[in-house]
Amino acid sequence: MYKLIISSIFLLFSYLQFNDGVDAYLWAFIYFMAASITVFNTSITKYKIYFLLSIISFLFVQNLNSILTIGFREEFIYEFGGMLIILYLSYFKLSKRD
């Protein structure tokens, strides 16, 4: 039941990203991948988590650069929140606390 609820939330986040703007498809892919990591526990799940964390770390550095050059915008709070949720999911999946 836990996996179904968490994956449904990530799928909802993925659906809501399509009207976001320039990086909408990237965030939709990230949330869809997080939903698939939540539901499926296969032999490649660990590698999917590593790939997802590498995308998140790239976006984190990109957001920090944008904050320093462009200035602070409201969108960065939402993106950092999404990154924290995915980091939380990755921590619990890698520590095997399903």
C-alpha angles and dihedrals in degrees: 000000000000092000092050094051095045093046090048090054091051091048089051090051089050092052093048092054095068093085094045101099134236100004097035096117092048093054091043088054091048094051092044089052090049089052091051091049089053095051104036123057104187134145092270096050092097091055092047088054091051091050091048091049091051090054091047092050091051091051091047092056090044091052092048090051091049092050091052096045106031101025135244119316132178092246092069092064091056092047092049089049091053090048092051092050091051091047089052091050092047092050093053094043093050093046089050097236098143 
